[in-house]
Amino acid sequence: MTGPDRSGPTGPDRSGPTGPDRSGPTGPDRSRPTGPVHDPTDATHPVHDATGPVPDATGPPPDLALAGRGSGLAHEEAERAVEQALALVGGSSRRPSLRWETPGEGRGDGPGSDPGDLTEALPEAPAPADRTGSRVRSSTPPPPPPLSWDRARAAAARAGRAGPPATIRLPLDRALGHVLAEALGALTDLPSFDTSAMDGWAVAGPGPWAFGAGAGLLAGRGPATALPDGAAVRIATGARVPPDTTAVIRSEHAHADEAKGLLHARRPVVAGQDIRPRGQECRSGEQLVPAGTVVTPAVLGLAAAAGYDALPAVPRPRVDILVLGDELLASGLPHDGLIRDALGPMLGPWLRALGAEVSGPRRLGDDAEALREALTDSGADLIVTTGGTASGPVDHVHPVLAALGAELLVDGAAIRPGHPMLLARLPAPGQSRGTPDGPYLVGLPGNPLAAVSGLLTLAEPLLAGLAGRPAQDAYRALVHAEVHGHPHDTRLVPVVHRAGRAGSRDHVAPLRYNGPAMLRGIAAADGLAVVPPGGVRSGTEVEILDLPWAPATPWTEGCFT
């Protein structure tokens, strides 16, 4: 015989040489409906549900096999076993997810986001064996692992620099805060003529010097006649120096004898003193500031001095903010399971500090259709969403992006807090499929500190590229305390800079209240430490990400440290 005899009234004979003896003490008794419950992630044990072991998905239907052995299992129990077996091999659209989820994961990070909570995602259960002992492979490939923190951040920076930035010309009174699209070159010599650096006397040759009555030379007047040797003339700061002038003597360093009409120097006179020569600051055509420079008040002043009326600038990226979640309140105290929206008020100012032009936040709740309409109707360069980036029952970001044909550039990052963050490129308006070239979308977790992590990991480098800004310079600093790390992921921990005492270096100190749902620590911070997997010891150098501002109050002691 080449197979078990299924024709007998009592089922196949499994005690012969053609199959293992499953009734003896070396194997589980499959005739009893009340077997033990095993962890589906334990590869050393077969998978059981509450009513017995899960049958092999490649064998005969469980109800027939069990009936052939006279087990007495009810039909519905067998169907439930079939469903679980098919789930493990990808054969059911209703298969249970093996991803570790918590009620808050769609809004934040879930387990492992806090240094004291290092719970890992459950591993995939092993595929069940067929009759020959071979594993049955799932038709659904496992998702790729999330990008490391530095790779996710680099991907966002590349996306921002994917195309050349646009250039607009802005008058000086509207250019503040924009980024120069081109290098700023001098349109003339600065100064454009020799000028007096002080109020005093312009003199020629050795003294004493004869002078005449009169107001002298004032700023803004035309060129004066050449000054002969032995002559002096009063001169104001900024006035054009007469040709052949040897030096300018400050008023307090000179004595004018009005009776004799002679000027005497109280100190030795050096040729060229207190004269600003033409071109002292720059020559015409010389680069004053490079492209990518943020236009500050000082840059505006320099541009005006160099003769500019308008500046070539990169337009600020336009950003829409979509706040997701039915549990969020816009005002009042939390109550009845509802919480205040902390991200709506925070994201707008933060994104403006990163150089963006931001519209007011829109609160959509947990509504997939409203989200789809908001994404397709947006005219922004970047859309930032909060919450809904995980795989919970009301986490709609991934399904909506898939339906719109968006391209996922970053789908999760190995960073705590904030690992469910994402970066996507949407199709352009009117384009449903193909290579997306529309606005970008940064999906932030809903927990506040996790959202800050997503801002610094994805939104900040993306916006820097879109706005033509240089990336934030990375630097390292000593940390004065042991900082716990995640076993596998990078952690971002709020820190505050402190000056070193005599003979010691400046350092950073980690702040308390750094859980994914907390803002108390980041409110006192001026940076975040990039803590590698495993953590760091006190005295170790760590990479620091600066925040766009420093705390107004030095909250560095007491309840924050």
C-alpha positions as CSV (number, residue, x, y, z in Angstrom):
1,M,0.0,0.0,0.0
2,T,1.2,3.5,-0.8
3,G,-1.1,5.4,1.5
4,P,-3.3,5.1,4.5
5,D,-6.4,2.9,4.2
6,R,-9.3,5.3,4.4
7,S,-12.0,2.7,3.6
8,G,-12.3,1.1,7.0
9,P,-15.0,2.0,9.4
10,T,-12.6,3.2,12.0
11,G,-10.4,5.4,9.9
12,P,-6.9,4.8,8.6
13,D,-4.4,2.6,10.3
14,R,-1.7,4.9,11.5
15,S,0.3,2.4,13.4
16,G,1.9,0.7,10.5
17,P,5.2,1.4,8.7
18,T,3.6,3.9,6.3
19,G,3.0,6.7,8.9
20,P,4.1,7.6,12.4
21,D,2.2,6.2,15.4
22,R,0.3,9.3,16.7
23,S,-1.5,7.5,19.5
24,G,1.5,6.6,21.6
25,P,3.3,8.6,24.2
26,T,5.6,10.2,21.7
27,G,3.0,12.3,20.0
28,P,0.0,14.3,21.1
29,D,-3.4,12.5,21.3
30,R,-5.4,14.1,18.5
31,S,-8.6,12.4,19.4
32,R,-9.3,14.6,22.4
33,P,-10.9,18.1,21.7
34,T,-9.3,19.7,24.8
35,G,-5.6,20.0,24.0
36,P,-3.3,22.5,25.7
37,V,-3.1,26.1,24.3
38,H,0.4,27.0,22.9
39,D,1.9,30.3,22.0
40,P,1.7,30.5,18.1
41,T,5.1,32.1,18.1
42,D,6.8,29.1,19.8
43,A,8.4,27.2,16.9
44,T,9.1,24.2,19.1
45,H,5.4,23.3,19.6
46,P,2.5,22.8,17.3
47,V,-0.1,25.5,17.2
48,H,-3.3,24.8,19.1
49,D,-6.5,26.7,19.7
50,A,-8.7,26.2,22.7
51,T,-10.4,23.2,21.2
52,G,-7.4,21.2,20.1
53,P,-4.5,21.3,17.7
54,V,-4.6,23.1,14.3
55,P,-4.6,20.6,11.5
56,D,-2.2,20.7,8.7
57,A,-3.5,23.0,5.9
58,T,-2.2,20.6,3.3
59,G,-4.0,17.5,4.7
60,P,-7.6,16.3,4.2
61,P,-10.4,18.5,5.5
62,P,-10.3,18.5,9.3
63,D,-13.9,17.4,9.8
64,L,-13.3,14.3,7.6
65,A,-9.9,13.5,9.2
66,L,-11.3,13.9,12.7
67,A,-14.4,12.0,12.0
68,G,-12.3,9.2,10.5
69,R,-10.6,9.0,13.9
70,G,-13.8,9.2,15.8
71,S,-12.8,12.4,17.7
72,G,-16.3,13.8,18.1
73,L,-15.3,17.4,17.3
74,A,-18.2,19.6,16.4
75,H,-18.4,21.0,12.9
76,E,-18.1,24.6,13.9
77,E,-15.0,23.8,16.0
78,A,-13.4,22.2,12.9
79,E,-14.2,25.2,10.8
80,R,-12.5,27.4,13.3
81,A,-9.4,25.2,13.3
82,V,-9.4,25.4,9.5
83,E,-9.6,29.2,9.6
84,Q,-6.6,29.4,11.9
85,A,-4.6,27.0,9.9
86,L,-5.2,28.9,6.7
87,A,-4.4,32.1,8.5
88,L,-1.0,30.9,9.3
89,V,-0.2,30.1,5.7
90,G,-1.8,33.2,4.2
91,G,-4.9,31.3,2.9
92,S,-7.6,33.5,4.5
93,S,-8.4,37.1,4.0
94,R,-9.5,37.2,7.6
95,R,-6.2,36.0,9.0
96,P,-5.2,37.3,12.4
97,S,-2.4,39.8,12.4
98,L,0.8,38.7,14.2
99,R,1.9,42.2,14.6
100,W,2.0,43.4,18.1
101,E,-0.7,46.1,18.5
102,T,-2.0,48.1,21.4
103,P,-5.0,50.4,21.7
104,G,-2.7,53.4,21.3
105,E,-0.5,52.2,18.5
106,G,-2.5,53.9,15.8
107,R,-1.9,57.2,17.6
108,G,1.7,56.7,18.7
109,D,4.2,54.0,19.2
110,G,2.9,51.2,21.3
111,P,5.3,48.9,23.2
112,G,9.0,49.6,23.3
113,S,8.6,53.4,23.0
114,D,9.5,54.0,26.6
115,P,12.9,53.0,28.1
116,G,11.1,50.9,30.6
117,D,8.9,49.3,28.0
118,L,11.1,47.3,25.6
119,T,8.4,44.9,24.4
120,E,9.2,43.6,20.9
121,A,6.8,42.8,18.0
122,L,5.8,39.2,18.1
123,P,7.8,37.1,15.6
124,E,6.0,35.4,12.7
125,A,4.7,32.0,13.6
126,P,6.4,29.2,11.7
127,A,4.5,27.8,8.8
128,P,2.9,24.4,9.5
129,A,4.5,21.3,8.1
130,D,2.9,19.2,5.3
131,R,2.8,15.4,5.4
132,T,6.4,15.2,4.3
133,G,7.7,17.5,7.0
134,S,8.2,20.4,4.6
135,R,7.1,23.8,5.6
136,V,4.2,25.4,3.6
137,R,5.3,28.8,2.4
138,S,2.9,31.7,2.7
139,S,1.8,33.3,-0.5
140,T,2.1,36.8,1.1
141,P,5.8,37.9,1.5
142,P,6.7,39.4,4.9
143,P,6.9,43.2,4.9
144,P,10.4,44.6,4.6
145,P,12.0,45.7,7.9
146,P,11.7,49.4,8.7
147,L,14.5,51.7,7.7
148,S,17.1,52.6,10.3
149,W,16.8,56.2,11.6
150,D,19.7,57.6,9.6
151,R,18.5,55.9,6.4
152,A,15.0,57.2,6.9
153,R,16.3,60.7,7.5
154,A,18.6,60.5,4.4
155,A,15.6,59.3,2.3
156,A,13.6,62.4,3.3
157,A,16.5,64.7,2.5
158,R,16.9,63.1,-1.0
159,A,13.2,63.5,-1.6
160,G,13.4,67.2,-0.8
161,R,16.3,67.7,-3.2
162,A,14.8,65.6,-6.0
163,G,14.0,68.6,-8.2
164,P,15.6,72.0,-8.7
165,P,13.9,74.6,-6.4
166,A,11.8,77.3,-8.0
167,T,13.0,80.9,-8.0
168,I,11.0,84.0,-7.4
169,R,12.1,87.6,-6.9
170,L,10.9,89.2,-3.7
171,P,11.2,92.9,-2.7
172,L,13.3,93.4,0.4
173,D,10.4,93.9,2.7
174,R,9.0,90.5,1.8
175,A,12.1,88.4,1.6
176,L,12.7,87.9,5.3
177,G,12.9,84.2,6.3
178,H,13.2,83.0,2.7
179,V,16.2,81.2,1.3
180,L,18.4,82.7,-1.4
181,A,18.0,80.8,-4.6
182,E,21.2,82.4,-6.0
183,A,24.4,83.7,-4.5
184,L,24.3,87.4,-3.7
185,G,27.1,89.3,-5.5
186,A,28.1,92.9,-4.9
187,L,26.7,95.2,-7.4
188,T,29.3,97.9,-6.6
189,D,32.3,98.5,-4.4
190,L,31.5,98.9,-0.8
191,P,32.1,101.7,0.1
192,S,31.8,103.1,-3.4
193,F,34.1,106.0,-2.5
194,D,36.6,107.0,0.2
195,T,34.7,108.1,3.3
196,S,35.4,109.5,6.7
197,A,35.0,107.0,9.5
198,M,34.8,109.7,12.2
199,D,33.7,113.3,12.8
200,G,36.8,115.4,12.7
201,W,39.2,117.0,10.3
202,A,40.5,115.9,6.9
203,V,44.1,117.0,6.5
204,A,46.7,116.9,3.8
205,G,50.5,116.8,4.4
206,P,52.2,117.5,7.7
207,G,50.8,119.9,10.3
208,P,49.9,122.3,11.6
209,W,47.2,122.8,9.1
210,A,45.4,125.9,8.1
211,F,41.6,125.9,8.0
212,G,39.0,128.3,7.0
213,A,35.5,129.2,8.4
214,G,32.5,127.2,7.4
215,A,30.5,124.0,8.0
216,G,32.9,121.8,6.3
217,L,32.1,118.5,4.4
218,L,28.8,116.7,5.2
219,A,27.6,113.2,4.3
220,G,25.6,113.0,1.1
221,R,27.2,115.9,-0.6
222,G,28.9,115.8,-4.0
223,P,32.7,115.4,-4.4
224,A,34.9,118.1,-2.8
225,T,37.8,119.8,-4.4
226,A,41.3,118.4,-3.8
227,L,42.9,119.4,-0.5
228,P,46.3,121.1,-0.8
229,D,49.2,120.3,1.5
230,G,49.1,122.0,4.8
231,A,45.3,122.5,4.6
232,A,42.5,121.1,6.8
233,V,38.7,121.0,6.5
234,R,36.0,119.9,8.9
235,I,34.4,116.5,7.9
236,A,31.4,114.5,9.1
237,T,31.2,110.7,9.5
238,G,30.3,109.2,6.1
239,A,31.2,112.2,4.1
240,R,33.2,111.8,1.0
241,V,36.9,112.4,1.6
242,P,38.5,115.1,-0.6
243,P,41.2,113.9,-3.1
244,D,44.8,114.1,-1.8
245,T,43.6,113.7,1.9
246,T,46.4,112.2,4.1
247,A,44.3,111.3,7.1
248,V,41.3,112.2,9.2
249,I,41.9,113.5,12.7
250,R,39.1,112.9,15.2
251,S,37.7,115.9,16.8
252,E,38.8,114.9,20.3
253,H,42.4,114.4,19.1
254,A,42.7,117.9,17.5
255,H,43.0,121.4,18.8
256,A,41.7,124.2,16.6
257,D,43.3,127.7,17.2
258,E,40.4,129.8,16.0
259,A,42.4,133.0,16.4
260,K,45.3,131.9,14.2
261,G,43.2,129.6,12.0
262,L,45.6,126.6,12.6
263,L,44.8,123.0,13.5
264,H,47.2,121.1,15.8
265,A,47.1,117.3,16.4
266,R,47.2,116.1,20.0
267,R,48.5,112.6,18.8
268,P,50.8,111.4,16.0
269,V,49.0,111.3,12.7
270,V,49.3,108.1,10.6
271,A,48.5,108.2,6.9
272,G,45.1,106.8,6.1
273,Q,43.8,106.8,9.7
274,D,40.1,106.9,10.1
275,I,39.5,106.7,6.4
276,R,37.3,104.0,4.9
277,P,38.9,103.4,1.5
278,R,36.8,102.5,-1.5
279,G,36.2,98.7,-1.8
280,Q,37.3,98.1,1.8
281,E,34.3,95.7,2.4
282,C,34.0,94.2,-1.0
283,R,34.6,94.8,-4.7
284,S,32.0,94.8,-7.4
285,G,31.1,91.2,-8.4
286,E,32.4,89.7,-5.2
287,Q,30.1,87.1,-3.6
288,L,28.6,88.4,-0.4
289,V,26.5,85.4,0.7
290,P,26.1,82.0,-1.0
291,A,22.9,80.4,-2.3
292,G,20.9,78.6,0.4
293,T,21.4,81.4,2.9
294,V,18.4,82.2,5.0
295,V,17.5,85.9,4.6
296,T,17.9,87.4,8.0
297,P,17.6,91.1,8.9
298,A,21.4,91.4,8.6
299,V,21.3,89.9,5.1
300,L,18.6,92.4,4.1
301,G,20.8,95.2,5.3
302,L,23.8,93.9,3.4
303,A,21.7,93.5,0.3
304,A,20.4,97.0,0.5
305,A,23.9,98.4,1.0
306,A,25.1,96.5,-2.0
307,G,22.3,98.0,-4.2
308,Y,19.6,95.4,-4.3
309,D,15.9,96.2,-4.4
310,A,14.7,92.6,-4.7
311,L,16.3,89.2,-4.0
312,P,16.2,85.9,-5.8
313,A,14.5,83.5,-3.3
314,V,13.1,80.0,-3.1
315,P,9.3,80.2,-2.3
316,R,8.5,78.8,1.1
317,P,7.0,75.2,0.9
318,R,3.3,75.3,1.5
319,V,2.1,72.8,4.2
320,D,-1.3,71.5,5.1
321,I,-1.9,69.9,8.5
322,L,-4.6,67.2,8.8
323,V,-5.4,66.1,12.4
324,L,-6.9,62.7,12.6
325,G,-8.7,61.1,15.5
326,D,-12.3,61.0,16.8
327,E,-11.0,61.2,20.4
328,L,-9.5,64.7,20.1
329,L,-10.9,67.9,21.6
330,A,-10.1,71.4,20.3
331,S,-10.8,73.1,23.7
332,G,-11.7,72.4,27.3
333,L,-10.6,69.7,29.7
334,P,-10.3,66.0,28.7
335,H,-13.4,64.0,29.7
336,D,-15.2,60.8,29.0
337,G,-12.3,59.2,27.1
338,L,-11.6,62.3,25.0
339,I,-8.3,64.1,25.1
340,R,-7.0,67.5,24.0
341,D,-5.4,67.8,20.6
342,A,-1.8,68.8,21.4
343,L,-0.4,68.5,17.9
344,G,-2.7,71.0,16.1
345,P,-1.5,74.0,18.1
346,M,2.1,72.7,18.1
347,L,2.7,71.7,14.4
348,G,2.0,75.0,12.7
349,P,4.5,77.2,14.6
350,W,7.1,74.4,14.5
351,L,6.8,74.0,10.7
352,R,6.9,77.8,10.3
353,A,10.2,77.7,12.3
354,L,11.4,75.2,9.7
355,G,10.7,77.8,6.9
356,A,7.3,76.6,5.7
357,E,4.1,78.5,4.9
358,V,1.5,76.7,6.9
359,S,-2.3,76.7,6.7
360,G,-4.4,76.2,9.8
361,P,-4.9,72.6,11.0
362,R,-7.9,70.7,9.8
363,R,-9.5,68.2,12.1
364,L,-10.9,65.2,10.1
365,G,-11.5,62.6,12.8
366,D,-11.3,59.0,11.8
367,D,-12.9,59.3,8.4
368,A,-11.2,57.6,5.5
369,E,-13.3,59.4,2.8
370,A,-12.7,62.8,4.4
371,L,-9.0,62.0,4.4
372,R,-9.1,61.0,0.7
373,E,-10.9,64.2,-0.3
374,A,-8.5,66.3,1.8
375,L,-5.5,64.7,0.1
376,T,-6.8,65.1,-3.4
377,D,-8.0,68.7,-2.9
378,S,-4.8,69.9,-1.3
379,G,-2.6,72.4,-3.2
380,A,0.2,72.2,-0.7
381,D,3.8,71.0,-1.4
382,L,3.6,68.9,1.8
383,I,0.7,67.4,3.7
384,V,1.3,66.5,7.4
385,T,-1.1,64.1,9.0
386,T,-1.2,63.1,12.7
387,G,-2.3,59.6,13.8
388,G,-3.6,56.8,11.8
389,T,-0.2,55.5,10.5
390,A,-0.3,52.1,12.2
391,S,-2.6,49.2,11.4
392,G,-5.5,49.6,13.8
393,P,-9.2,49.4,12.8
394,V,-9.4,53.2,12.3
395,D,-5.9,53.8,11.0
396,H,-6.8,54.9,7.4
397,V,-3.6,56.5,6.2
398,H,-2.1,53.4,4.5
399,P,-5.3,52.2,2.8
400,V,-6.1,55.7,1.5
401,L,-2.5,56.2,0.2
402,A,-2.7,52.8,-1.6
403,A,-6.1,53.7,-3.1
404,L,-4.7,57.0,-4.5
405,G,-1.6,55.3,-6.0
406,A,0.9,57.0,-3.7
407,E,4.5,55.9,-3.6
408,L,5.7,55.0,-0.1
409,L,9.3,56.3,0.3
410,V,9.6,55.5,4.1
411,D,7.2,53.1,5.7
412,G,8.2,53.0,9.3
413,A,11.5,53.7,10.9
414,A,13.6,51.9,13.6
415,I,13.2,54.9,15.9
416,R,11.6,55.2,19.4
417,P,9.3,57.0,19.9
418,G,7.7,57.4,16.5
419,H,8.4,54.2,14.6
420,P,5.0,54.1,12.7
421,M,6.0,57.3,10.8
422,L,5.9,57.4,7.0
423,L,6.8,59.5,4.0
424,A,4.9,59.2,0.7
425,R,4.6,61.0,-2.7
426,L,1.1,61.5,-4.0
427,P,0.1,61.7,-7.6
428,A,-0.3,65.1,-9.1
429,P,-3.8,66.5,-9.3
430,G,-5.7,64.7,-12.1
431,Q,-3.2,61.9,-12.1
432,S,-4.3,58.6,-10.5
433,R,-1.5,56.2,-11.3
434,G,2.0,56.2,-12.7
435,T,5.0,57.8,-11.2
436,P,3.7,60.1,-8.4
437,D,5.0,63.7,-8.8
438,G,2.5,65.5,-6.6
439,P,2.8,66.7,-3.0
440,Y,4.6,64.8,-0.3
441,L,2.9,63.4,2.7
442,V,4.6,62.9,6.1
443,G,2.5,60.7,8.4
444,L,3.2,61.4,12.0
445,P,2.2,59.1,14.9
446,G,-0.5,60.6,17.1
447,N,1.4,60.6,20.3
448,P,3.0,64.0,20.8
449,L,6.6,63.2,21.4
450,A,6.4,60.5,18.7
451,A,5.2,63.1,16.4
452,V,8.1,65.4,17.3
453,S,10.4,62.4,16.4
454,G,8.7,62.2,13.0
455,L,9.1,65.9,12.5
456,L,12.8,65.8,13.1
457,T,13.4,62.5,11.2
458,L,11.3,63.2,8.1
459,A,9.7,66.6,7.9
460,E,12.7,68.7,8.8
461,P,15.2,67.3,6.2
462,L,12.4,67.2,3.6
463,L,11.5,70.8,4.1
464,A,15.1,71.8,4.1
465,G,15.4,70.3,0.6
466,L,12.2,71.8,-0.7
467,A,13.1,75.3,0.6
468,G,16.7,75.1,-0.6
469,R,18.2,75.2,2.9
470,P,21.3,73.3,3.8
471,A,20.8,70.3,6.0
472,Q,21.3,70.7,9.8
473,D,24.9,70.2,10.6
474,A,25.4,67.2,12.8
475,Y,27.5,67.5,15.9
476,R,28.2,65.5,19.0
477,A,28.2,66.4,22.6
478,L,29.0,64.7,25.9
479,V,26.0,63.3,27.8
480,H,26.2,63.5,31.6
481,A,24.0,60.5,32.6
482,E,23.4,57.0,31.6
483,V,20.7,56.9,28.9
484,H,18.8,53.7,28.4
485,G,18.4,52.5,24.9
486,H,16.1,50.3,22.9
487,P,17.5,46.8,22.1
488,H,17.3,47.3,18.3
489,D,16.1,50.8,17.5
490,T,17.5,54.3,17.9
491,R,16.0,56.5,20.6
492,L,15.5,60.3,20.5
493,V,15.8,61.7,24.0
494,P,15.1,65.4,24.9
495,V,18.3,67.1,26.4
496,V,19.3,70.5,27.6
497,H,22.8,72.0,27.0
498,R,24.8,73.0,30.1
499,A,28.1,74.9,30.4
500,G,30.9,72.9,31.9
501,R,32.4,73.9,35.2
502,A,36.0,75.1,35.4
503,G,38.2,72.6,33.6
504,S,35.4,70.5,32.2
505,R,33.6,70.5,28.8
506,D,30.1,71.6,28.0
507,H,27.6,68.8,27.9
508,V,24.0,67.8,27.6
509,A,21.8,66.3,30.3
510,P,18.8,64.1,29.4
511,L,15.4,65.2,30.6
512,R,12.7,63.2,32.3
513,Y,9.2,62.8,30.9
514,N,10.4,61.4,27.6
515,G,7.6,58.9,26.9
516,P,5.9,58.9,23.5
517,A,2.8,60.7,24.8
518,M,4.6,63.3,26.8
519,L,5.6,66.9,26.0
520,R,6.8,68.0,29.4
521,G,10.4,67.0,28.6
522,I,10.6,68.5,25.1
523,A,9.1,71.8,26.4
524,A,12.3,72.3,28.5
525,A,14.7,70.9,25.9
526,D,16.9,72.7,23.4
527,G,17.9,69.5,21.5
528,L,17.4,65.8,21.2
529,A,20.1,63.2,21.7
530,V,20.3,60.4,19.1
531,V,20.8,57.4,21.3
532,P,22.0,54.2,19.5
533,P,20.5,50.8,20.2
534,G,21.6,49.6,23.7
535,G,21.9,53.1,25.2
536,V,25.0,55.1,26.2
537,R,27.0,55.5,29.4
538,S,27.6,58.8,31.1
539,G,30.5,60.6,29.5
540,T,29.8,59.2,26.0
541,E,29.5,61.5,23.0
542,V,26.1,61.4,21.2
543,E,24.8,63.1,18.1
544,I,22.5,66.1,18.9
545,L,19.6,67.5,16.9
546,D,19.0,71.1,17.6
547,L,15.5,72.4,18.0
548,P,14.5,75.6,16.1
549,W,14.5,77.6,19.4
550,A,15.9,77.6,22.9
551,P,13.5,77.5,25.9
552,A,12.5,80.9,27.1
553,T,13.1,79.8,30.7
554,P,16.1,77.8,31.8
555,W,14.0,74.9,33.2
556,T,17.0,72.7,33.7
557,E,16.6,71.6,37.3
558,G,13.9,70.2,39.5
559,C,11.1,68.3,37.9
560,F,12.6,68.2,34.5
561,T,15.9,66.4,35.2
